[in-house]
């Protein structure tokens, strides 16, 4: 079924003022991860008003929701909505803008429901800035069997990008336990947990020259003792390490554990490693989805840049291991700005950003219609995703 550009824009423009108001309201009332009670309630209410069946709360998260449209036999696809903020600077990552973008795409698809058959989900995913809820939802199988799961992420610099590549990430809290003693009077009676922690970090550094370029290990010492005249009996290190695949993440895990065990043994201490976060997976990229998204971004007036090498992690990666998924970047300003800043927060409140939201919603709307209405395209997406997933795992 051929869909005209103005059909999509008319459907979206009907709800555009509501989406702008939502974005500004979220910006005015930022809520931290897992505390997005007002934000999630507002969005769930908007979805319910236009006819979605809404489950709220959802998937074991107090601030998650799921809007559902059963529009007959056909593929299932999910729009992902983010709305948590950062401490101190509010929506410095643009979740208010691109969360409202996903909602607008959902409202547009509801408006165009006579033009497709299938199941549409609009899923509120809390706490992306912390232990992202998409991780738990993926583990529960919520995305299994879907033909597509998608959202956009706000960016700057005037170039929108068809997809955002991601690194896998694992976080450990590493605790070393030793024995206290007077640091001058009888240091030989002590076992320095801090020395063990420092040696652990030294061993990691000694391995860095053999890391592949995608491997990153970053650490901080959270507790290194109480006073300089006491041999510390406890040291806590928080460590994150990233790679370009879950398979490689497991190999790095073994190396991290060897370094921790060796440091503990050398200093006569004990060590425990406790997960600090759930694992964030790398992105399983799907060529046909990226090609279609690049075309649609240009169709709706966006300047398109190349997909860059991964430099961070996102819980959308976990979704991509369960079904074809994509997370394009939508440029909300021509100026170059860092994410997680007050400047970027303010940029997401402008008319320029709101026009980008409209264009991005049009791209997602057409992409979903393409999956619903073009079986050959949907199959090519599925085949490419399965091949990419197999390469990641093998």
HUNORQUI-V792871 format. One record per residue. N is the residue number from 1. OMEGA is omega as a letter, one per 40 degrees, with the letter a starting at -180 (NA if undefined). NEAR is the number of other ideal C-beta (glycine too) atoms within 8 Angstrom. Layout:
N & OMEGA & NEAR
N & OMEGA & NEAR
This chain:
1 & a & 6
2 & i & 3
3 & i & 11
4 & i & 6
5 & a & 9
6 & i & 6
7 & a & 10
8 & a & 15
9 & i & 10
10 & i & 8
11 & a & 13
12 & a & 17
13 & i & 8
14 & a & 8
15 & a & 13
16 & i & 11
17 & i & 6
18 & a & 10
19 & i & 16
20 & i & 11
21 & i & 8
22 & a & 14
23 & a & 16
24 & i & 10
25 & i & 9
26 & i & 17
27 & a & 14
28 & a & 6
29 & a & 8
30 & i & 11
31 & a & 11
32 & i & 10
33 & a & 11
34 & i & 11
35 & a & 8
36 & a & 14
37 & a & 9
38 & a & 8
39 & a & 13
40 & i & 16
41 & i & 9
42 & a & 11
43 & i & 15
44 & i & 13
45 & i & 8
46 & a & 12
47 & i & 14
48 & a & 10
49 & a & 6
50 & i & 9
51 & i & 6
52 & i & 12
53 & a & 7
54 & i & 11
55 & a & 8
56 & e & 11
57 & a & 11
58 & i & 11
59 & i & 11
60 & i & 7
61 & a & 12
62 & a & 6
63 & i & 13
64 & i & 17
65 & i & 14
66 & i & 13
67 & a & 14
68 & i & 12
69 & i & 13
70 & a & 6
71 & i & 10
72 & a & 6
73 & a & 4
74 & a & 10
75 & i & 11
76 & a & 11
77 & a & 16
78 & i & 13
79 & a & 17
80 & a & 13
81 & i & 13
82 & a & 11
83 & i & 15
84 & a & 16
85 & a & 15
86 & i & 12
87 & i & 5
88 & a & 4
89 & i & 10
90 & a & 9
91 & i & 15
92 & i & 13
93 & i & 11
94 & a & 15
95 & i & 14
96 & a & 15
97 & a & 17
98 & i & 15
99 & i & 14
100 & i & 14
101 & i & 16
102 & i & 17
103 & i & 16
104 & i & 16
105 & i & 15
106 & i & 14
107 & i & 15
108 & i & 15
109 & i & 15
110 & i & 12
111 & a & 10
112 & a & 14
113 & i & 9
114 & a & 3
115 & i & 9
116 & i & 13
117 & i & 7
118 & a & 14
119 & i & 11
120 & i & 15
121 & i & 13
122 & a & 15
123 & i & 15
124 & a & 15
125 & a & 14
126 & i & 14
127 & i & 14
128 & a & 14
129 & i & 9
130 & a & 9
131 & a & 8
132 & a & 14
133 & i & 14
134 & i & 13
135 & i & 13
136 & i & 11
137 & i & 14
138 & i & 14
139 & i & 7
140 & i & 8
141 & a & 7
142 & a & 8
143 & a & 13
144 & i & 7
145 & i & 5
146 & i & 14
147 & a & 12
148 & i & 16
149 & a & 16
150 & i & 15
151 & i & 14
152 & i & 14
153 & i & 12
154 & i & 16
155 & a & 13
156 & i & 13
157 & i & 11
158 & i & 8
159 & i & 9
160 & a & 15
161 & a & 13
162 & a & 12
163 & i & 13
164 & i & 13
165 & a & 10
166 & i & 14
167 & i & 14
168 & a & 17
169 & i & 12
170 & a & 14
171 & i & 10
172 & i & 11
173 & a & 13
174 & a & 14
175 & i & 12
176 & a & 19
177 & i & 10
178 & a & 20
179 & a & 8
180 & i & 8
181 & i & 12
182 & a & 11
183 & i & 10
184 & a & 5
185 & a & 6
186 & a & 7
187 & a & 10
188 & i & 5
189 & a & 7
190 & i & 14
191 & a & 11
192 & i & 11
193 & i & 16
194 & i & 13
195 & i & 9
196 & i & 18
197 & i & 16
198 & i & 8
199 & i & 12
200 & i & 16
201 & i & 10
202 & a & 9
203 & i & 11
204 & i & 12
205 & i & 7
206 & a & 7
207 & a & 10
208 & a & 8
209 & i & 5
210 & i & 4
211 & i & 8
212 & a & 6
213 & a & 4
214 & a & 10
215 & i & 11
216 & i & 7
217 & a & 13
218 & a & 7
219 & i & 10
220 & i & 6
221 & a & 10
222 & i & 7
223 & a & 7
224 & i & 7
225 & a & 12
226 & a & 4
227 & a & 5
228 & a & 5
229 & i & 6
230 & i & 11
231 & a & 14
232 & i & 13
233 & a & 10
234 & i & 11
235 & i & 15
236 & i & 12
237 & i & 15
238 & a & 12
239 & i & 12
240 & i & 11
241 & a & 14
242 & i & 13
243 & a & 14
244 & i & 8
245 & i & 9
246 & i & 12
247 & i & 9
248 & i & 13
249 & i & 15
250 & i & 8
251 & i & 9
252 & i & 13
253 & i & 10
254 & i & 8
255 & i & 9
256 & a & 14
257 & i & 9
258 & i & 8
259 & i & 12
260 & a & 12
261 & a & 9
262 & i & 10
263 & i & 17
264 & a & 13
265 & a & 7
266 & a & 8
267 & i & 14
268 & i & 6
269 & i & 13
270 & a & 7
271 & i & 14
272 & i & 7
273 & a & 11
274 & i & 7
275 & i & 10
276 & i & 8
277 & i & 10
278 & i & 8
279 & i & 12
280 & a & 16
281 & i & 11
282 & a & 15
283 & i & 15
284 & a & 12
285 & a & 10
286 & a & 14
287 & a & 8
288 & i & 10
289 & a & 15
290 & i & 13
291 & a & 9
292 & a & 11
293 & i & 14
294 & i & 10
295 & a & 8
296 & i & 12
297 & i & 14
298 & a & 9
299 & a & 9
300 & i & 10
301 & a & 5
302 & i & 12
303 & a & 7
304 & i & 10
305 & a & 8
306 & i & 4
307 & a & 9
308 & i & 8
309 & a & 4
310 & i & 13
311 & i & 5
312 & a & 6
313 & a & 11
314 & i & 13
315 & i & 13
316 & i & 15
317 & i & 15
318 & i & 15
319 & a & 15
320 & i & 15
321 & a & 11
322 & a & 12
323 & i & 13
324 & a & 14
325 & a & 15
326 & i & 13
327 & i & 13
328 & i & 16
329 & i & 11
330 & a & 16
331 & a & 14
332 & i & 15
333 & i & 12
334 & a & 6
335 & i & 8
336 & a & 4
337 & i & 11
338 & i & 6
339 & i & 11
340 & i & 8
341 & i & 10
342 & i & 7
343 & a & 8
344 & i & 16
345 & a & 14
346 & i & 8
347 & a & 14
348 & i & 15
349 & a & 9
350 & i & 10
351 & i & 5
352 & i & 10
353 & a & 14
354 & i & 12
355 & i & 8
356 & i & 14
357 & i & 18
358 & i & 14
359 & i & 13
360 & i & 15
361 & i & 15
362 & i & 15
363 & i & 16
364 & i & 15
365 & i & 15
366 & i & 12
367 & i & 15
368 & i & 16
369 & i & 15
370 & i & 10
371 & a & 15
372 & a & 13
373 & a & 9
374 & a & 8
375 & a & 5
376 & i & 6
377 & a & 11
378 & i & 12
379 & i & 8
380 & i & 9
381 & a & 15
382 & a & 10
383 & a & 8
384 & i & 13
385 & a & 13
386 & i & 8
387 & i & 8
388 & i & 12
389 & i & 10
390 & i & 8
391 & i & 7
392 & a & 12
393 & a & 7
394 & NA & 5
